[in-house]
Amino acid sequence: MPKLPPLAAIRTFEAAGRLQNFSRAAEELGMTQAAVSYQVRQLEDRLGRALFVREKGRVHLSETGLRLLPAVSNAFASMGDAFAALGSDEADVLTISAMTTFGGTWLSARIGGFQLAYPELAVRMSMNNDLVDFDATNVDVAIRVGHPPWPGLRAEFLYRSHVTPICAPAFLAANRIARPEDLLRVERLAPNDPWWTGWLAAAGVDTVPPPRRSGIELDSQLQEASAVQAGFGIAMMTPLLWRAELDARRLVQPFDTLFEPGTAHYLVHRENRVGVRKIERFREWLRAELDKDRHLLSDRLWTPPS
């Protein structure tokens, strides 16, 4: 690809040629007339040809300038159209990044309601457990677990992380699970995870930490739910995210005790995007949806960590 002259010089030539006046071009570009004349002269020196004919304090395009101007003007118009289209696309599309479990359960089950409430917005949602790089992606908002503050980001608390053992009804019955201690003798998913130690301690089990053992370890509660429903064991899961399955008795929560790992869920976006309409609409909708579930958890779990 041939090396182009400096873009500033090309832009100055386009304005001066279109307006046929250096003073008016200077006003449009926020430059001095001398700066316009300098940029044009630099471009002419680069090309080795005159782009303007200068006579008696006035200028008009030379033959070379007349040949060059339409192509340059069209190029700037195309670039302007491209950036305008990009801005329009970004204004009309909300891109959400969510952790796999939250995005694949609670949020996926409700996001259609947001679309119905704001049909003018398209929604794109990606689910992964990696921290999103807002500067390298087009993500507008993310739902993440952690401990803010995070530099350059606004983090709005949603709820505290919490887990408890959850399994299939048939597994519960077949293993005659009646007391927390019974979980030490059954198949537990990720049996050496610290969450098990924390929950057993909260439930008052004497054998803490539990003896290490081999077992299945999966990447998310989505995968664990599939294994649990198939009867392969019991897993530490978040009951808020599995309310539909618990209510339908596809899954059961044997005990009321919850363990808090010490983290919390947050809605995150760049500080400089506070007030952006699509982000504010999603934030308001998310808060309203979570408020519908407040009765499912104690007030403590809806209170930000100190």
C-alpha positions in Angstrom: 0.0 0.0 0.0 1.5 3.4 -1.0 2.4 5.7 1.8 -0.1 8.5 2.1 0.8 12.1 2.9 -0.1 13.3 6.4 -3.8 13.1 7.1 -3.9 16.6 8.5 -2.5 18.0 5.3 -5.0 16.1 3.2 -7.9 17.3 5.4 -6.7 20.9 5.1 -6.5 20.6 1.3 -10.0 19.1 1.1 -11.6 22.0 3.1 -9.6 24.7 1.3 -10.4 23.2 -2.1 -14.1 22.6 -1.4 -14.5 26.2 0.0 -12.0 27.8 -2.5 -10.9 30.0 0.3 -8.1 29.6 2.9 -9.7 31.9 5.4 -13.0 30.0 5.4 -11.1 26.7 5.6 -9.3 28.0 8.6 -12.5 28.8 10.4 -14.0 25.4 9.6 -11.0 23.5 10.8 -10.3 25.7 13.8 -6.9 26.8 12.5 -5.2 30.0 11.5 -5.0 31.0 7.8 -1.3 30.8 8.0 -1.6 27.2 9.3 -3.9 26.3 6.4 -1.4 27.8 3.9 1.5 25.9 5.5 -0.4 22.5 5.4 -1.3 23.0 1.8 2.3 24.0 0.9 3.6 20.9 2.7 1.3 18.7 0.6 2.3 20.4 -2.6 6.0 19.9 -1.8 5.3 16.3 -1.1 3.5 15.8 -4.4 5.8 18.0 -6.4 2.8 19.8 -7.9 0.8 22.9 -7.2 -2.7 22.2 -6.0 -3.8 25.9 -6.0 -3.2 28.8 -8.3 -2.5 31.9 -6.2 -3.2 35.3 -7.7 -3.9 38.7 -6.2 -4.7 37.4 -2.7 -7.1 34.8 -4.0 -6.7 31.1 -4.7 -8.4 28.5 -6.9 -7.7 24.9 -7.6 -5.1 24.0 -10.2 -5.7 21.3 -12.7 -4.1 18.8 -10.4 -6.2 20.1 -7.5 -9.4 19.7 -9.6 -8.5 16.1 -10.3 -7.6 15.3 -6.7 -10.4 17.0 -4.8 -13.4 14.7 -5.7 -11.5 11.6 -4.7 -10.4 13.1 -1.4 -13.8 14.5 -0.6 -15.5 11.2 -1.4 -13.0 9.4 0.9 -13.7 11.7 3.8 -17.4 11.4 3.2 -17.1 7.6 3.2 -15.1 7.7 6.5 -17.7 10.0 8.0 -20.5 7.6 7.0 -18.6 4.6 8.5 -18.1 6.3 11.8 -21.7 7.6 11.9 -23.0 4.1 11.2 -20.7 2.7 13.9 -22.0 5.3 16.4 -25.6 4.4 15.4 -24.9 0.7 15.8 -23.3 1.1 19.2 -26.2 3.4 20.4 -28.8 0.7 19.4 -26.9 -2.4 20.7 -26.3 -3.3 24.3 -23.4 -5.7 24.7 -23.4 -7.6 28.0 -20.6 -9.8 29.4 -21.7 -12.1 32.2 -20.2 -14.9 34.2 -21.1 -18.3 32.8 -23.4 -19.4 35.6 -25.2 -16.1 36.2 -25.6 -15.5 32.5 -26.7 -19.0 31.7 -29.3 -19.2 34.4 -30.9 -16.1 36.1 -30.1 -13.6 33.3 -30.9 -15.8 30.3 -34.3 -16.6 31.8 -35.1 -12.9 32.1 -33.3 -11.0 29.4 -36.3 -11.4 27.1 -38.2 -9.1 29.4 -35.6 -6.4 28.9 -35.9 -6.8 25.1 -39.7 -6.4 25.3 -39.4 -3.3 27.5 -36.9 -1.7 25.2 -37.6 -3.0 21.7 -35.4 -0.3 20.1 -32.3 -1.9 21.7 -30.7 -5.0 20.4 -29.0 -7.2 23.0 -25.8 -9.2 22.7 -24.7 -11.3 25.6 -21.5 -13.3 26.0 -20.8 -15.7 28.9 -17.4 -16.4 30.3 -15.5 -16.2 33.5 -12.7 -14.0 32.2 -12.4 -10.4 33.3 -13.6 -8.2 30.4 -11.2 -5.6 29.0 -13.5 -2.7 28.3 -10.8 -0.9 26.3 -10.3 -3.8 23.9 -13.9 -4.9 23.4 -17.3 -3.4 22.6 -18.7 -4.6 25.9 -21.0 -2.0 27.5 -21.7 -3.7 30.9 -20.4 -6.7 32.7 -21.6 -8.7 35.7 -18.7 -10.0 37.7 -17.8 -11.4 41.1 -15.0 -9.8 43.2 -13.9 -7.0 45.5 -14.1 -3.5 44.1 -13.0 -0.8 43.6 -11.6 -1.3 40.2 -9.7 1.7 38.6 -11.7 3.4 35.9 -14.8 1.3 36.5 -18.1 1.9 38.2 -19.2 -1.1 40.2 -22.8 -1.3 41.5 -23.4 -4.0 44.2 -26.1 -6.6 43.3 -25.9 -9.3 46.0 -23.5 -11.3 48.1 -22.2 -14.6 46.8 -23.7 -17.6 48.6 -23.7 -21.4 48.1 -25.3 -24.5 49.6 -25.4 -28.2 48.7 -27.9 -29.0 46.0 -28.7 -32.3 44.4 -31.4 -34.3 42.6 -34.4 -35.6 44.7 -33.5 -39.2 43.8 -29.9 -38.8 45.0 -31.1 -37.4 48.3 -33.5 -40.3 48.8 -31.1 -43.0 47.7 -28.3 -41.8 50.0 -30.6 -41.1 52.9 -29.2 -37.6 53.5 -30.8 -36.2 56.7 -27.9 -34.5 58.4 -25.0 -32.3 57.2 -22.6 -35.1 58.4 -24.1 -37.4 55.8 -22.5 -35.4 53.0 -19.1 -36.7 54.1 -19.9 -40.2 52.8 -21.6 -39.3 49.5 -20.3 -38.3 46.1 -19.6 -34.6 46.2 -18.7 -32.6 43.1 -15.3 -30.7 43.6 -15.0 -32.4 47.0 -11.8 -30.6 47.9 -13.1 -27.1 47.1 -12.8 -24.7 50.0 -16.5 -24.0 49.7 -17.2 -27.4 51.1 -15.0 -26.8 54.1 -16.7 -23.5 54.7 -20.2 -24.8 54.4 -19.5 -27.9 56.6 -18.1 -25.6 59.3 -21.1 -23.3 59.0 -23.3 -26.3 59.3 -21.5 -27.4 62.5 -19.9 -30.6 61.1 -17.0 -31.6 63.4 -14.8 -33.1 60.7 -13.5 -29.8 59.2 -11.7 -29.8 56.9 -13.2 -33.0 55.4 -10.8 -35.7 54.3 -9.4 -35.1 50.8 -10.8 -37.4 48.1 -10.9 -37.7 44.3 -14.0 -36.5 42.5 -15.4 -34.6 39.5 -14.5 -31.0 39.1 -16.4 -28.9 36.5 -16.0 -25.3 35.3 -19.3 -23.8 36.2 -22.6 -24.5 38.1 -24.2 -25.0 34.7 -22.1 -28.1 34.1 -22.6 -29.2 37.8 -26.3 -28.9 37.4 -26.3 -31.3 34.5 -24.2 -33.8 36.5 -26.4 -33.4 39.6 -29.6 -33.8 37.7 -28.2 -37.0 36.2 -27.7 -38.3 39.7 -23.9 -38.2 39.8 -23.5 -36.4 43.1 -24.3 -33.2 45.1 -22.7 -29.8 44.4 -22.2 -26.4 46.0 -24.6 -24.2 44.1 -26.3 -20.8 44.4 -30.0 -21.4 45.2 -31.0 -17.9 43.9 -29.9 -18.9 40.4 -31.7 -22.3 40.5 -35.0 -21.2 41.9 -37.1 -22.6 39.0 -35.5 -26.0 39.3 -35.9 -26.0 43.0 -39.5 -24.9 42.8 -40.2 -27.6 40.3 -38.4 -30.2 42.4 -36.0 -31.0 39.6 -33.3 -30.1 42.2 -33.5 -30.0 46.0 -31.7 -28.1 48.7 -31.4 -30.4 51.7 -30.4 -27.8 54.3 -31.1 -24.1 54.9 -27.5 -23.3 55.8 -25.7 -21.0 53.3 -22.0 -20.4 53.0 -20.7 -16.9 51.9 -17.3 -17.1 50.2 -16.8 -13.4 50.9 -17.3 -12.0 47.4 -20.2 -10.3 45.8 -21.8 -9.8 42.4 -21.5 -6.4 40.7 -22.7 -4.6 37.6 -19.6 -3.0 36.1 -19.0 -0.5 33.3 -16.6 2.3 32.5 -16.9 5.4 34.7 -16.9 7.7 31.7 -20.2 6.0 30.5 -22.3 6.9 33.5 -25.6 8.3 32.2 -25.4 6.5 28.8 -29.1 5.7 28.0 -28.8 2.0 27.2 -26.6 1.3 30.2 -28.9 3.2 32.6 -32.0 1.4 31.2 -30.3 -2.0 31.8 -29.2 -1.0 35.2 -32.7 0.1 36.2 -34.2 -3.1 34.7 -31.7 -5.3 36.5 -32.3 -3.7 39.9 -36.1 -4.1 39.4 -35.7 -7.8 38.5 -33.5 -8.5 41.5 -36.0 -6.7 43.7 -38.5 -9.4 42.8 -36.3 -12.0 44.4 -35.5 -10.1 47.6 -37.9 -12.4 49.6 -35.8 -15.4 48.6 -32.7 -14.3 50.6 -32.0 -12.7 54.0 -31.4 -8.9 54.1 -27.7 -9.6 54.8 -27.2 -11.0 51.3 -28.7 -7.9 49.8 -26.3 -5.7 51.8 -22.9 -4.7 50.4 -19.9 -6.1 52.2 -18.3 -3.5 54.5 
